[in-house]
Amino acid sequence: MRGVTASMMIPLLFLCVQASAQYRQKLHTGINLTTGLSSKASIEGDGKTDYGLASAPQLLFEGTLNLYRELDEGYWLVTGLGGGVAAYNFDYYLPGDAFNPPAIYLFNNGAASRARDLIYLKVPLELERRWTTSRGNMWNANIGASLLFAPPMDVTSIGTVVHDGRIYEYMRVEQNNNNHGRPWFNYQLAGGYAWKLRWGHLLRVNLKLSLSFTDYGSATYRLSIPDKPVATGKYGVSGSYLGLTVGYLLKRAAPVE
């Protein structure tokens, strides 16, 4: 997938640079704020049936500061810098009769299993097409990719219970939240509408789809119940999401020679 990424990005950059060299460019900046639902974690391994292992889509928030450079009439190159934070969850359910003698119910469900420590930085590169309406408002469509990085973060989660006079470690999760120190790519499609304000700025609302083929949050789990087979496996969080972006684009600057 990384090889495919490079082969996609190089022709796009070449076309953008070639077009910009033949056109008197206009520049302007903008800020975009996105909220969306990220895809649920993928879970593999033992215990999915016996212990109810599951995950659900979670909230994601993202912000970017963008630079818009006009390539040709109606076509823009978008770059910038941004970051985001994504939530994820890893649910399990342990019935009381899993222990001998039976214990109270153990569970980690809903809000109790939700974490918000998937943090990343991103550098986007997009090609944008704009269509101006008779009132000066604009439709837009974007396609592109982003290079992402995450700060080092390793997390260990342990679940223990006191039962029948003893302490049992029934769960251990070892998680890495930065793709083991390597950057990764995601790919985005967006489209929406912008209203031209009286002072020339644009207020934009876009629907955005972001796809990642890398689990930058990855973990191994171990569920150990006395007198029961040990359940082991792994899960991953890619950060793919469907979201709504609100943008504020400043008035265009003068043409750049």
C-alpha positions, -999 to +999 in steps of 0.1 A: +000+000+000+029+024+007+042+018-028+008+025-043+007+057-023+039+071-037+029+062-073-003+082-068+012+113-051+041+119-075+019+124-107-004+146-087+024+168-076+039+170-111+006+181-126+000+207-099+035+223-103+032+223-141-002+240-140+009+266-114+039+276-136+015+286-164-009+306-143-008+338-122-016+323-089-038+336-061-033+326-025-055+325+006-057+307+039-084+291+059-091+270+090-112+238+090-128+221+120-141+185+115-162+162+137-170+127+127-174+091+135-143+069+132-146+033+122-148+007+149-117-013+159-110-046+141-107-075+165-091-109+158-083-139+179-100-160+206-128-152+229-150-131+206-180-153+214-173-165+249-164-130+262-184-107+239-155-089+224-168-059+203-161-024+192-183+005+179-177+037+159-165+065+181-161+103+179-132+120+162-122+157+161-098+173+137-085+208+128-063+220+100-048+253+089-048+253+051-031+273+023-050+275-010-030+282-041-049+287-074-035+265-102-060+275-130-094+290-131-115+269-107-087+246-096-068+249-064-039+231-046-045+227-009-017+222+016-015+228+053-009+215+088-033+200+113-040+174+139-067+154+155-078+131+183-098+099+179-117+078+204-119+040+204-133+012+225-127-024+232-157-040+249-158-074+267-183-092+289-173-118+315-203-137+330-201-145+367-203-183+360-169-180+343-154-183+378-156-212+401-174-206+425-194-180+405-185-143+409-204-111+403-206-100+367-175-084+352-179-061+322-163-032+304-189-018+282-200+015+265-184+046+280-164+025+305-142+012+277-139+044+257-105+060+254-094+093+237-057+089+234-053+084+196-036+117+188-020+126+154-005+154+133-012+156+095+001+173+064-026+173+037-022+176+000-054+180-020-067+191-054-098+212-052-123+221-078-147+251-073-178+261-092-190+297-086-228+304-085-245+335-098-245+349-062-208+344-057-213+313-035-194+282-044-197+244-047-165+225-042-150+190-045-117+178-030-096+147-035-062+140-020-040+124+007-024+132+040+009+122+056+003+115+093+025+112+124+017+104+160+036+111+192+051+080+210+025+064+232+024+029+246-004+019+269-009-011+292-043-019+306-048-044+333-081-058+348-080-075+382-107-088+406-106-102+441-125-135+441-125-163+466-098-146+487-074-143+457-065-115+432-069-125+396-055-107+366-082-115+341-073-090+314-041-075+300-039-052+269-006-040+254-013-011+230+008+011+207-008+043+195+017+057+169+021+030+143+053+019+160+070+052+152+063+052+115+044+078+095+014+066+074-010+079+047-047+084+046-069+094+016-098+118+016-127+129-005-148+159+004-175+180-011-198+208-001-210+244-004-195+278+006-213+311+013-196+343+003-198+368+032-202+405+027-165+412+034-154+386+009-145+357+031-161+322+027-180+301+052-180+265+040-196+232+050-183+199+036-191+163+040-157+144+043-147+108+040-112+099+052-098+064+046-068+048+063-054+014+055-030+014+085-039+005+120-019+032+137-034+022+170-027-016+175-029-039+205-026-074+218-050-087+244-051-116+269-081-128+288-073-153+315-100-169+337-091-196+362-098-231+348-106-217+314-086-216+282-066-184+278-081-161+251-055-141+231-057-119+200-052-084+187-072-054+176-065-023+155-078+012+150-073+028+116-088+062+122-110+061+090-140+084+094-170+101+079-174+136+092-187+171+087-162+200+082-169+236+088-144+259+072-136+297+072-116+308+042-101+342+042-104+365+012-081+358-017-048+376-018-036+394-049-022+373-078+014+360-074+036+365-104 
